[in-house]
């Protein structure tokens, strides 16, 4: 689990400016050249699979993307058990 969380948060060529996490989730954002990246992963389906979102967009367009990224992040949390196989 820790290695997966590191892979979400740390990538070559990126400068992480925000990183938070808990037992079952991780979020990281920052810069890759003149682009912004945002990634969030959380355990879902009874902590058996990871659900993840990832975005990369021009830093010059940050304001245009902020609302979309926030809504997508909230949807990820709200639907964390959608698509899970029946138990």
C-alpha positions in Angstrom: 0.0 0.0 0.0 2.8 2.5 0.9 4.6 1.9 -2.4 1.4 2.5 -4.4 0.8 5.8 -2.4 4.3 6.9 -3.2 3.8 6.2 -6.9 0.8 8.5 -6.9 2.6 11.3 -5.1 6.1 11.1 -6.5 7.1 11.2 -10.1 10.3 12.2 -11.9 10.4 15.7 -13.2 7.7 17.0 -10.9 7.8 19.5 -8.0 5.2 18.6 -5.4 3.7 21.6 -3.7 0.8 19.9 -1.9 0.7 16.4 -0.5 -1.7 15.0 2.1 -2.8 11.5 3.0 -4.3 9.1 5.4 -4.4 5.4 6.0 -6.4 4.8 2.8 -5.9 7.9 0.6 -3.3 10.2 -0.9 -3.4 13.5 -2.8 -0.6 15.3 -4.5 -0.3 18.3 -6.7 2.3 20.6 -8.0 4.2 21.5 -11.2 5.7 19.7 -14.1 7.4 22.4 -16.1 4.7 24.9 -17.0 1.9 22.5 -16.2 0.0 21.7 -13.0 -0.7 18.1 -12.0 -3.3 16.8 -9.5 -3.7 13.2 -8.4 -5.8 11.6 -5.8 -6.2 7.9 -5.0 -8.3 6.2 -2.3 -9.1 2.7 -1.4 -12.5 1.6 -2.4 -14.7 -1.5 -2.5 -14.0 -2.5 1.1 -10.4 -1.5 0.8 -9.7 -4.0 -2.0 -9.0 -1.7 -5.0 -7.7 1.8 -5.6 -9.8 4.4 -7.3 -7.8 7.3 -8.7 -8.2 10.5 -10.6 -5.4 12.4 -12.3 -5.3 15.7 -14.2 -2.6 17.7 -15.9 -3.2 21.1 -17.4 -1.5 24.4 -18.3 -0.5 26.4 -15.2 -1.7 29.5 -17.0 -5.3 28.0 -17.0 -5.3 27.2 -13.3 -8.4 29.3 -12.5 -10.4 27.7 -15.3 -9.6 24.2 -14.0 -9.9 24.7 -10.2 -13.7 24.2 -10.0 -13.6 21.1 -12.3 -10.8 19.5 -10.3 -12.6 20.2 -7.0 -15.9 18.7 -8.3 -14.1 15.6 -9.6 -12.3 15.1 -6.3 -15.6 15.2 -4.4 -17.2 12.8 -6.8 -14.4 10.3 -6.3 -15.1 10.3 -2.6 -18.9 10.2 -3.0 -18.8 7.3 -5.4 -16.0 5.3 -3.8 -18.0 2.0 -3.9 -19.6 2.4 -7.3 -18.6 -0.4 -9.7 -17.5 -2.7 -6.9 -18.0 -6.4 -7.5 -20.8 -8.0 -5.5 -19.7 -9.7 -2.3 
